[in-house]
């Protein structure tokens, strides 16, 4: 158990930048376009069995204090208490459900029924605390691109939080009806939701362009605004995600499902790479994780990368029933590339330039060797639907489409390797968020029903109450109906901030 020391944050694209945690959270993205990474990964300073006796909030504090070293104990505990409260519909925050011998880590019990709540319910508090610590007087403008879940979770987190405004861009035809309804019914004078004519990668690239527009930044600074990000590129999103892997391990230990020090495998349905990167960080902190199993849908750019060492986004963009993973540019992968390149910012910068230009890059054989902890595979649309149906018919447990991708890939992994280590599968969204796809997978007879009829049917067959998040939008009026082309995103931002 190491003695904890201050963690500072470097940019993945520049050696000169080094900031404290609170500054990294406020900036979101480094000025050179890089992502902030800790200058070292701290080691867990408690025995694993000590975590077994802790609540989720206590585990969160023990993990986050190691990364957010410029926060006082009082500041950090206050953020945690405000985040992990009655917004979650279960006291334990992140329960583990056992089905067919695997452990599904249910990360969808927050206000918007997706795993993004785990980090986005605390990010506003971390950000406001960071602003106070750094004597920031400007209003913080959160600018976010979403493939469906981040948007609503960020909106719910920041709505009516004093000193902040939030603008969310989403692909107009690239999210589920429930996801869209959740976003466009969002209340709060400081919120704006805009559907763009394009896909998620277009939205994400547009947001990154606005972030790196120095002229716009100066113009807004003059009016008392500054940008920050709630996307998974913000280190204030990544750090809270590490906590639930430690908590899952502690829960298995407490329940006697594993022995102390026994290695578990972790399966994560992956789009932007933040959620699995958090598991990688947990492993490097000393959590006994064996394989990190990266599950992709038909947009299998990460599967191909792990297989070949080539990252290539030049391919058809497929719209699937697991839209939060319909991504060809996995932003958080850059943090891993930087690390396995020996934290060489210059080489990393060159690869990212190649990705922006030619749309591809290739890592070295030594770097590929450093990826031995990872296993990548994918599930197509048919396999995803079959996995939902199979698991429901075998044990009555209903999972959403993203979790089904992970579950199907896990079965492929076991078949391929014969590795039967205890496994935690990140269950990233409630089936109620993707009712049509889930119900159609279980039985074609539901095809003609309306979205909310399906919600009630799902509640009946799964024997689970309809989540509050769904009840709220049943009759909620649409508040946001703005749409724009990708080229107009900057104008929309200007107009909202007047």
C-alpha positions in Angstrom: 0.0 0.0 0.0 1.7 3.2 -1.2 1.7 6.5 0.5 -0.6 8.7 -1.5 1.0 11.7 -3.1 -0.3 14.6 -5.1 -1.6 13.6 -8.6 -1.1 16.3 -11.3 -2.6 16.1 -14.8 -0.7 16.1 -18.1 -2.1 16.6 -21.6 -1.8 13.6 -23.9 -0.6 16.0 -26.6 1.8 18.3 -24.8 4.6 18.0 -22.3 4.4 21.6 -21.0 0.9 21.4 -19.5 0.6 20.2 -15.9 -2.5 21.2 -13.9 -4.2 20.2 -10.6 -7.3 18.0 -10.7 -9.7 20.9 -10.2 -8.2 22.8 -13.1 -8.4 19.7 -15.4 -12.1 19.3 -14.4 -12.8 22.9 -15.2 -11.0 22.9 -18.6 -12.4 19.5 -19.7 -10.0 19.5 -22.7 -6.4 20.8 -22.7 -5.7 23.8 -24.9 -3.5 21.7 -27.2 -6.5 19.5 -27.9 -5.2 16.7 -25.7 -7.0 14.9 -22.9 -5.9 15.2 -19.3 -4.3 12.1 -17.7 -2.9 11.6 -14.2 0.9 11.9 -14.1 0.8 8.5 -12.2 -1.9 6.0 -11.4 -2.3 6.0 -7.6 -2.4 2.7 -5.7 -5.4 1.7 -3.5 -4.3 2.5 0.0 -6.7 0.1 1.8 -6.8 -3.7 1.9 -9.5 -5.2 -0.4 -11.3 -6.7 2.6 -11.6 -3.2 4.1 -13.6 -2.1 1.0 -16.0 -5.1 1.6 -17.4 -3.4 4.6 -18.0 0.0 2.9 -21.1 1.6 1.4 -20.9 2.9 -2.2 -20.3 6.5 -1.0 -17.4 5.3 1.3 -15.8 3.4 -1.6 -16.2 6.4 -3.9 -14.4 8.6 -1.4 -11.5 6.2 -0.9 -11.0 5.9 -4.7 -11.6 9.6 -5.7 -9.4 11.1 -2.9 -6.4 9.4 -4.6 -7.0 11.2 -7.9 -8.6 14.5 -6.8 -5.7 15.5 -4.4 -6.4 19.2 -4.3 -9.9 18.7 -3.0 -10.2 18.7 0.8 -11.9 15.8 2.6 -14.9 18.0 3.4 -15.2 19.2 -0.2 -15.0 15.7 -1.8 -17.4 14.1 0.8 -19.9 16.9 0.2 -19.8 16.3 -3.6 -20.3 12.5 -3.0 -23.2 13.0 -0.6 -25.0 15.3 -3.0 -24.5 13.0 -5.9 -25.3 9.5 -4.6 -28.6 10.2 -2.8 -32.3 9.6 -3.4 -31.8 10.3 -7.1 -30.9 6.6 -7.2 -33.8 4.2 -6.9 -31.7 1.7 -4.9 -29.9 2.3 -1.6 -26.8 0.4 -2.7 -26.4 2.6 -5.8 -24.9 -0.1 -8.0 -26.3 -3.6 -7.3 -24.9 -6.8 -8.8 -27.4 -9.2 -10.3 -26.3 -12.8 -10.8 -27.6 -14.5 -13.9 -26.3 -17.7 -15.4 -23.1 -17.5 -13.3 -22.1 -14.0 -14.4 -22.6 -10.8 -12.4 -24.4 -8.0 -14.0 -23.3 -4.7 -12.5 -26.5 -2.6 -12.7 -25.2 1.0 -13.4 -28.7 2.3 -14.4 -30.4 3.1 -11.1 -29.9 6.9 -11.4 -32.1 9.7 -12.6 -31.8 8.9 -16.3 -31.5 5.1 -16.1 -28.1 4.8 -17.7 -24.5 4.3 -16.4 -23.7 8.0 -17.3 -25.6 8.9 -14.1 -22.8 7.3 -12.0 -20.4 10.1 -13.1 -22.8 12.9 -14.2 -24.6 13.1 -10.9 -21.3 14.1 -9.3 -19.6 16.1 -12.1 -21.7 19.4 -11.5 -20.6 19.4 -7.9 -17.0 18.7 -8.7 -17.1 21.5 -11.2 -18.7 24.1 -9.0 -16.3 23.2 -6.2 -13.4 23.5 -8.7 -14.6 26.9 -9.9 -14.7 28.2 -6.3 -11.2 26.7 -5.6 -9.8 28.5 -8.7 -11.6 31.9 -8.1 -13.5 31.5 -11.4 -16.2 34.2 -11.7 -17.3 33.3 -15.3 -20.5 31.3 -15.9 -19.4 27.8 -17.0 -20.9 26.6 -20.3 -21.1 22.9 -20.6 -20.9 21.8 -24.2 -21.7 18.2 -25.0 -22.2 15.8 -27.9 -24.2 12.7 -27.1 -24.9 9.4 -28.7 -28.0 9.2 -26.5 -27.3 8.8 -22.8 -24.6 11.4 -21.8 -26.9 14.2 -23.0 -29.8 13.4 -20.7 -27.6 12.5 -17.7 -25.6 15.8 -18.1 -28.9 17.8 -18.5 -30.3 16.2 -15.4 -27.1 16.9 -13.5 -26.6 20.6 -14.6 -30.3 21.7 -14.9 -30.7 24.8 -12.8 -27.2 24.5 -11.2 -26.3 28.1 -10.5 -23.3 29.5 -12.4 -23.7 26.9 -15.3 -25.4 26.6 -18.6 -25.6 23.4 -20.7 -25.9 22.8 -24.5 -26.4 19.3 -25.8 -26.0 18.3 -29.4 -27.4 14.8 -30.5 -27.8 13.1 -33.9 -31.4 13.8 -34.8 -32.1 10.3 -36.2 -29.5 8.4 -34.2 -31.0 7.9 -30.7 -33.9 5.8 -29.4 -37.4 7.4 -29.1 -37.2 7.2 -25.3 -33.7 8.7 -25.3 -34.9 11.6 -27.5 -38.0 12.2 -25.4 -35.9 12.3 -22.2 -33.7 15.0 -23.7 -36.3 17.2 -25.5 -38.6 17.3 -22.4 -35.7 18.6 -20.1 -36.7 21.5 -18.0 -34.3 24.2 -16.8 -33.7 27.8 -17.9 -30.0 27.1 -18.4 -30.5 24.1 -20.8 -30.5 23.8 -24.6 -30.9 20.6 -26.6 -30.2 20.6 -30.4 -30.7 17.8 -32.9 -28.0 17.9 -35.6 -28.3 16.6 -39.1 -25.5 14.0 -39.0 -24.3 11.2 -36.8 -22.6 11.2 -33.3 -19.1 11.5 -34.7 -20.2 14.6 -36.6 -21.6 16.1 -33.3 -18.5 15.1 -31.3 -16.2 16.6 -34.0 -18.3 19.8 -34.1 -18.0 20.2 -30.3 -14.3 19.6 -30.3 -13.9 22.3 -33.0 -15.8 24.8 -30.9 -13.6 23.9 -27.9 -10.4 24.6 -29.9 -11.7 27.9 -31.4 -9.5 30.5 -29.6 -11.3 33.4 -31.2 -14.7 32.3 -29.9 -13.3 31.5 -26.5 -12.0 35.1 -26.2 -15.3 36.5 -27.4 -17.2 34.6 -24.8 -14.6 35.4 -22.1 -15.4 39.0 -22.7 -19.0 38.3 -22.0 -18.3 36.3 -18.8 -18.5 32.7 -20.1 -16.1 29.9 -20.4 -16.5 26.4 -21.9 -16.2 23.1 -20.2 -17.1 19.6 -21.2 -19.3 16.9 -19.6 -18.3 14.3 -22.2 -16.4 11.3 -21.1 -13.2 13.2 -22.1 -13.5 15.2 -18.9 -11.3 13.6 -16.1 -14.2 14.5 -13.7 -16.2 11.8 -15.6 -13.6 9.2 -15.7 -12.5 9.2 -12.0 -16.0 8.5 -10.6 -16.3 5.5 -13.0 -13.3 3.8 -11.5 -15.3 3.6 -8.2 -17.9 1.1 -9.3 -15.4 -1.5 -10.3 -13.8 -1.4 -6.9 -17.3 -1.5 -5.4 -18.3 -4.5 -7.5 -15.2 -6.4 -6.4 -15.9 -5.5 -2.8 -19.5 -6.7 -3.1 -18.4 -10.1 -4.5 -15.9 -10.3 -1.6 -18.4 -9.4 1.0 -20.9 -12.0 -0.4 -18.3 -14.7 -0.3 -18.5 -15.1 -4.1 -14.7 -14.6 -4.5 -11.6 -14.9 -2.2 -9.5 -11.9 -1.4 -7.0 -11.3 -4.2 -8.9 -13.6 -6.6 -8.9 -12.2 -10.1 -12.2 -11.3 -11.9 -12.8 -10.5 -15.5 -14.7 -7.4 -16.6 -16.8 -7.1 -19.7 -17.8 -3.6 -20.9 -20.0 -2.6 -23.9 -17.8 0.0 -25.5 -18.3 3.1 -27.6 -16.2 6.1 -26.5 -13.9 3.8 -24.4 -14.3 5.7 -21.1 -16.1 3.0 -19.2 -13.6 0.3 -20.0 -10.7 2.7 -19.5 -11.9 3.2 -16.0 -11.7 -0.5 -15.4 -8.1 -0.5 -16.8 -7.3 2.3 -14.3 -8.8 0.2 -11.5 -6.7 -2.7 -12.5 -3.6 -0.5 -12.5 -4.5 0.7 -9.0 -4.2 -2.9 -7.7 -7.7 -4.2 -8.2 -7.4 -7.9 -9.1 -8.8 -7.8 -12.7 -7.7 -10.4 -15.2 -9.0 -9.7 -18.6 -10.7 -6.5 -19.8 -13.2 -7.6 -22.4 -14.1 -4.9 -24.8 -17.5 -5.6 -26.5 -18.4 -3.8 -29.7 -21.6 -3.7 -31.8 -21.4 -3.7 -35.7 -19.4 -0.5 -35.5 -16.5 -2.7 -34.6 -13.6 -0.3 -35.0 -12.3 -1.2 -31.5 -12.5 -5.0 -32.2 -10.5 -4.5 -35.4 -8.0 -2.3 -33.5 -7.3 -4.9 -30.8 -7.0 -7.6 -33.5 -4.7 -5.7 -35.9 -3.2 -2.8 -34.1 -4.7 -0.5 -36.8 -7.3 2.1 -35.8 -9.3 2.9 -38.9 -12.5 4.9 -38.9 -12.8 4.8 -42.8 -15.9 2.5 -42.9 -19.6 2.6 -43.1 -21.3 4.0 -40.0 -24.0 1.5 -38.9 -27.1 2.6 -37.0 -27.8 -0.3 -34.5 -30.2 -1.0 -31.7 -27.4 -0.2 -29.3 -27.0 3.5 -30.4 -24.8 4.6 -27.5 -22.1 2.5 -29.1 -22.6 3.7 -32.6 -19.2 5.5 -32.6 -16.2 5.3 -35.0 -14.0 7.8 -33.1 -13.5 6.5 -29.6 -12.1 9.6 -27.9 -10.9 8.0 -24.7 -8.8 5.5 -26.5 -6.3 8.3 -26.8 -5.6 8.1 -23.1 -4.6 4.4 -23.4 -2.5 5.0 -26.6 -0.6 7.8 -24.7 0.1 5.4 -21.9 1.2 2.4 -23.9 3.4 4.8 -26.0 5.4 5.4 -22.9 3.6 8.7 -22.3 5.2 10.2 -25.4 3.0 13.2 -26.2 4.7 13.8 -29.5 4.1 10.3 -30.9 0.5 10.4 -29.6 0.0 13.8 -31.3 1.2 12.3 -34.6 -1.3 9.4 -34.4 -4.2 11.7 -33.5 -3.3 14.0 -36.4 -3.3 10.9 -38.7 -6.7 9.9 -37.4 -8.1 13.4 -38.0 -6.5 13.5 -41.5 -6.4 10.1 -43.1 -8.8 8.5 -40.6 -6.4 5.8 -39.5 -3.2 5.1 -37.6 -1.2 2.0 -36.7 0.6 1.3 -33.3 3.9 -0.5 -32.9 4.3 -4.2 -32.1 5.6 -3.2 -28.6 2.5 -1.2 -28.0 0.4 -4.1 -29.1 2.1 -6.3 -26.6 1.1 -3.8 -23.9 -2.5 -4.5 -24.8 -2.3 -8.1 -23.6 -4.9 -7.3 -20.8 -7.5 -6.6 -23.4 -9.7 -8.9 -25.4 -12.0 -7.5 -28.1 -14.9 -9.0 -29.9 -18.3 -7.9 -31.2 -21.9 -9.0 -31.5 -24.0 -8.2 -34.6 -27.7 -7.2 -34.5 -29.0 -10.7 -34.7 -26.7 -12.0 -31.9 -27.7 -9.0 -29.7 -31.4 -9.7 -30.0 -30.8 -13.5 -29.5 -28.9 -12.8 -26.3 -31.8 -10.7 -24.8 -34.2 -13.5 -25.7 -31.9 -16.3 -24.5 -31.2 -14.8 -21.1 -34.8 -13.9 -20.5 -36.0 -17.4 -21.5 -33.3 -19.1 -19.4 -33.7 -17.2 -16.2 -36.2 -14.3 -16.5 -33.6 -11.6 -16.4 -34.1 -8.8 -18.9 -31.2 -6.8 -20.2 -31.0 -3.8 -22.6 -29.4 -3.9 -26.0 -26.0 -2.6 -24.9 -25.7 -5.0 -22.1 -26.7 -7.8 -24.5 -23.8 -6.9 -26.7 -21.5 -7.4 -23.7 -23.2 -10.6 -22.6 -23.0 -12.1 -26.1 -19.3 -11.2 -26.3 -18.7 -12.7 -22.9 -20.1 -16.0 -24.1 -17.8 -15.8 -27.2 -14.8 -15.1 -24.9 -15.5 -18.1 -22.7 -16.0 -20.4 -25.7 -12.8 -19.2 -27.3 -10.6 -19.2 -24.2 -12.1 -21.7 -21.7 -11.5 -19.0 -19.1 -14.2 -19.4 -16.4 -13.0 -16.8 -14.0 -15.7 -14.9 -12.1 -16.9 -12.1 -14.4 -18.6 -8.8 -13.9 -20.6 -7.5 -16.9 -21.2 -3.7 -16.9 -24.9 -3.4 -17.4 -25.0 0.2 -18.8 -28.6 1.0 -19.4 -32.1 -0.1 -18.2 -34.1 -2.2 -20.6 -36.8 0.5 -20.2 -34.6 2.9 -22.2 -34.8 0.6 -25.3 -38.1 -1.0 -24.8 -39.0 -1.6 -28.5 -35.7 -3.4 -29.3 -35.9 -5.4 -26.1 -39.5 -6.4 -26.5 -39.1 -7.3 -30.2 -36.1 -9.5 -29.3 -38.2 -11.4 -26.7 -41.3 -11.8 -29.0 -42.3 -10.4 -32.4 -45.9 -10.0 -31.2 -45.1 -6.7 -29.5 -44.2 -5.0 -32.8 -47.5 -2.9 -33.2 -47.6 -1.4 -29.7 -46.8 2.2 -28.8 -43.6 3.1 -26.9 -45.3 3.5 -23.6 -47.6 0.4 -24.0 -44.3 -1.5 -24.4 -43.0 0.0 -21.2 -46.0 -1.5 -19.3 -45.6 -4.8 -21.0 -41.9 -4.9 -20.1 -42.7 -4.1 -16.5 -45.1 -7.0 -16.4 -42.8 -9.7 -17.9 -39.6 -8.6 -16.1 -41.5 -8.1 -12.8 -39.8 -4.8 -12.3 -41.5 -1.4 -11.6 -41.5 1.2 -14.3 -38.6 3.6 -13.4 -39.4 7.1 -12.4 -37.4 8.5 -15.3 -39.9 6.9 -17.7 -43.0 7.8 -15.8 -41.9 11.4 -15.9 -41.6 11.6 -19.7 -44.9 9.8 -20.4 -46.8 13.0 -20.5 -44.1 15.6 -20.4 -44.3 18.4 -23.0 -41.5 18.9 -25.6 -39.4 21.9 -24.5 -36.6 21.7 -27.1 -37.3 21.3 -30.8 -34.2 23.0 -32.3 -32.4 21.4 -35.2 -29.3 22.5 -37.1 -26.7 21.4 -39.7 -23.2 20.6 -38.4 -21.8 23.8 -39.8 -24.3 25.9 -37.8 -23.4 24.5 -34.3 -21.2 27.5 -33.5 -23.9 30.0 -34.4 -26.4 28.1 -32.2 -24.0 28.3 -29.2 -23.5 32.1 -29.8 -27.2 32.7 -30.0 -28.0 30.8 -26.8 -25.4 32.8 -24.9 -26.5 36.0 -26.7 
